[in-house]
């Protein structure tokens, strides 16, 4: 797999080509030359050979936090590692979790993220013992900025042979909030599938304490797109979750719901595009 440094070089070159070929007329040409960006420093990647699935975020102080998967010494096992950018150098790689039967996907990335100065979270996917095509979400929480981690926790507790993933985190009081796409309603033996009602992937949420204990969980939206990523932004009203919604008529528009003290708000659709497609737009 190509190193993160090589990927960054390709992206920079691609962005430069785009800027040269079609510069927006509203952007002053004075800021377009690369020299206006200041010096560009190439950093040695902390990812060892064979590592991949990188994800960037920022910690509470604004420093970059990089997480990735790396094969372990044990054949077939992986480790979720992370490092912070301090100045012009990455810190030594640390391990949030490691184990076997992990799902490695370029679309559904694991992560280590800092929700506050002390509260950090990690998530990854593992294959389900119920089916070779199903997988689950595992998470861990750190209350001391990644120095120690809680034991791995199975986030989805439905015990169905279905897919779970596309995780997004947010701060919830003194703990952590998390949303993910959940396929339990598509399982053959689920009550929803047996009822004849439209069944598909749902968007679910959970609230965890700083020690990694689930204290609340439920459904944000009962029918959403199967494999489009989720995201979260902090607002004054609460955490705003963004996802691709799905209606029984297969209208798939981007929607936003806000987690308020009284619960999740009704969806506000961005657009709306009224995009009708009987399938995942990613595919």
C-alpha positions in Angstrom: 0.0 0.0 0.0 1.2 3.5 -0.9 2.5 5.5 2.0 0.6 8.4 3.4 3.4 10.7 2.3 3.1 9.5 -1.3 -0.6 9.9 -1.2 -0.3 13.5 0.1 2.1 14.3 -2.8 -0.4 12.9 -5.4 -3.3 14.9 -3.8 -1.2 18.1 -3.8 -0.3 17.6 -7.5 -3.9 16.9 -8.4 -5.1 20.0 -6.5 -2.5 22.1 -8.3 -3.7 20.8 -11.7 -7.3 21.6 -10.8 -6.4 25.1 -9.7 -4.5 25.7 -12.9 -7.1 24.4 -15.2 -10.3 26.0 -13.8 -9.7 28.8 -11.3 -12.9 30.3 -9.9 -13.3 33.9 -11.2 -14.3 35.0 -7.7 -10.9 34.0 -6.2 -8.2 36.7 -6.5 -5.4 35.5 -8.6 -2.9 36.8 -6.1 -3.6 33.9 -3.7 -3.5 31.2 -6.4 0.3 30.8 -6.8 1.8 28.0 -4.5 4.3 30.5 -3.1 1.4 32.3 -1.3 0.9 29.1 0.8 4.3 29.4 2.3 6.9 26.7 2.5 5.7 23.1 2.2 7.5 20.5 4.4 7.5 16.8 3.7 7.1 14.9 6.9 8.2 11.3 7.4 5.1 9.1 8.0 4.8 7.3 11.4 3.0 4.5 9.5 5.1 1.3 9.1 5.3 -0.7 5.9 2.0 -2.4 5.3 -0.1 0.1 7.3 -3.1 1.9 5.8 -6.6 3.2 6.3 -5.4 6.6 7.6 -7.7 9.1 9.2 -6.9 12.6 10.3 -8.6 14.7 13.0 -7.5 17.4 15.5 -7.1 17.2 19.2 -8.5 19.7 21.7 -5.3 21.9 21.2 -5.6 21.9 17.5 -2.8 19.5 16.8 -3.3 16.9 14.0 -4.1 13.4 15.2 -3.5 10.6 12.7 -4.8 7.0 13.2 -4.3 4.0 11.0 -4.4 0.2 10.9 -1.1 -1.8 10.9 -0.5 -5.6 10.7 0.7 -7.0 14.0 3.5 -9.5 14.5 0.8 -12.1 15.0 -0.2 -13.2 11.4 -3.7 -12.2 10.6 -3.9 -9.7 13.5 -4.1 -5.9 13.3 -3.4 -2.9 15.6 -5.2 0.4 15.6 -2.4 3.0 16.0 -2.2 6.7 16.3 0.2 9.6 16.6 0.1 13.4 17.1 1.9 16.0 15.1 4.0 18.1 17.5 5.8 20.9 15.6 7.2 19.3 12.5 7.4 15.8 13.8 5.0 12.9 14.6 5.1 11.4 18.1 5.9 7.8 18.4 3.0 5.5 17.4 0.7 4.3 20.2 -1.7 1.4 20.2 -5.4 1.9 21.0 -6.4 -1.7 20.3 -5.3 -4.8 18.6 -6.7 -8.2 17.7 -7.7 -10.7 15.1 -10.7 -11.0 12.7 -10.7 -7.3 11.9 -12.4 -5.8 8.9 -10.0 -3.7 6.8 -11.9 -1.3 4.5 -10.9 1.7 2.5 -14.5 3.0 2.7 -15.3 2.4 6.4 -12.3 3.7 8.2 -11.5 3.1 11.9 -10.4 6.0 14.0 -8.8 7.5 17.1 -10.3 10.9 18.0 -10.0 13.4 20.8 -13.3 14.7 22.0 -11.7 16.9 24.7 -8.3 17.4 26.2 -8.7 14.2 28.2 -11.5 12.2 26.6 -10.4 10.2 23.6 -12.3 7.5 21.7 -11.4 4.7 19.2 -13.5 2.6 16.9 -12.9 -0.3 14.5 -14.7 -3.2 12.8 -14.6 -7.0 13.5 -16.1 -9.8 11.6 -19.2 -11.3 13.1 -19.1 -15.0 14.3 -22.7 -15.3 12.9 -21.8 -14.8 9.3 -18.7 -14.2 7.2 -20.4 -11.2 5.5 -21.5 -9.5 8.7 -19.4 -7.3 10.9 -19.7 -5.4 14.2 -18.4 -2.1 15.7 -16.0 -2.2 18.6 -15.1 0.9 20.5 -12.8 1.9 23.4 -12.6 5.1 25.5 -9.7 6.8 27.1 -10.1 9.3 30.0 -6.4 10.3 30.0 -5.7 11.5 26.5 -4.8 8.1 25.1 -2.4 6.9 27.8 -4.8 4.1 28.8 -7.9 2.6 27.1 -11.0 0.9 28.4 -11.5 -2.8 27.4 -13.0 -3.1 23.9 -16.7 -2.8 23.9 -19.2 -4.3 21.3 -21.2 -1.2 20.4 -24.1 -2.9 18.6 -25.7 -5.5 20.9 -28.3 -6.9 18.5 -26.6 -10.2 17.9 -27.8 -10.3 14.3 -25.8 -11.4 11.2 -25.8 -7.9 9.7 -23.5 -5.0 8.9 -22.6 -2.2 11.3 -20.2 0.7 10.7 -19.6 4.2 9.4 -19.1 5.6 12.9 -19.1 9.3 13.9 -18.3 10.6 17.4 -19.4 13.7 19.4 -19.0 15.1 22.9 -22.1 14.4 25.1 -21.8 16.0 28.6 -18.9 14.4 30.4 -18.9 11.4 28.1 -19.1 10.5 24.4 -21.9 10.2 21.9 -21.6 8.0 18.9 -23.8 7.3 15.8 -23.4 4.5 13.3 -25.2 2.7 10.4 -26.9 -0.5 11.7 -28.2 -3.3 9.5 -30.1 -5.3 12.2 -33.5 -4.5 10.7 -32.5 -6.3 7.5 -31.7 -9.6 9.3 -34.1 -12.4 8.3 -35.3 -13.0 11.9 -35.8 -9.4 12.9 -39.3 -8.2 13.9 -39.1 -5.4 11.3 -38.2 -7.8 8.5 -41.1 -10.2 9.5 -43.7 -7.3 9.6 -43.5 -6.6 5.9 -42.7 -2.9 6.6 -39.9 -1.4 4.6 -36.7 -2.6 6.3 -33.2 -1.4 5.8 -30.3 0.1 7.4 -31.0 2.4 10.4 -29.0 5.2 12.0 -28.5 4.5 15.7 -26.8 6.3 18.6 -25.3 5.5 22.0 -24.0 7.6 24.9 -20.9 6.3 26.7 -19.3 7.4 30.0 -15.7 8.3 30.2 -15.0 4.8 31.5 -16.5 3.2 28.4 -19.9 2.1 29.7 -23.0 2.5 27.6 -25.8 4.4 29.4 -28.2 5.2 26.6 -28.9 4.0 23.1 -31.6 4.2 20.5 -32.6 5.0 16.9 -32.0 8.3 15.2 -33.6 7.3 11.9 -35.1 3.9 11.1 -34.4 4.0 7.3 -31.2 5.5 5.8 -28.8 4.8 3.0 -26.8 1.6 3.5 -23.2 2.7 3.0 -22.9 6.5 2.9 -20.6 8.0 5.5 -22.0 9.9 8.5 -20.6 13.0 10.1 -21.2 15.2 13.1 -20.7 18.9 13.8 -21.1 20.7 17.2 -23.7 23.5 17.4 -25.1 25.6 20.2 -28.3 23.5 20.1 -26.4 20.2 20.3 -24.6 17.7 18.1 -25.8 17.9 14.4 -25.6 14.5 12.7 -25.4 14.5 8.9 -26.3 11.4 6.9 -27.9 10.3 3.7 -31.6 9.6 4.4 -33.8 7.1 2.5 -37.5 7.1 2.1 -39.8 4.1 1.3 -40.0 5.6 -2.2 -36.1 5.4 -2.5 -35.6 9.2 -2.2 -32.1 9.6 -0.9 -31.3 13.1 0.2 -28.8 14.4 2.7 -30.4 15.1 6.1 -29.4 16.7 9.4 -30.7 16.0 12.9 -29.7 17.8 16.1 -29.4 16.0 19.4 -31.1 18.3 21.8 -31.9 17.8 25.6 -35.4 16.7 24.5 -34.2 14.2 21.9 -33.4 14.1 18.2 -34.9 16.8 16.1 -36.9 16.1 12.9 -34.7 15.8 9.8 -33.8 18.9 7.9 -33.0 18.0 4.3 -30.2 19.8 2.6 -31.3 20.6 -1.0 -33.5 18.8 -1.2 -32.4 17.0 -4.4 -35.3 14.5 -4.5 -32.7 12.0 -5.8 -34.6 8.7 -6.4 -32.3 5.7 -6.8 -33.0 2.1 -5.7 -29.4 1.5 -4.6 -26.5 2.9 -2.8 -25.2 6.0 -4.6 -21.6 5.0 -3.6 -21.9 1.9 -5.7 
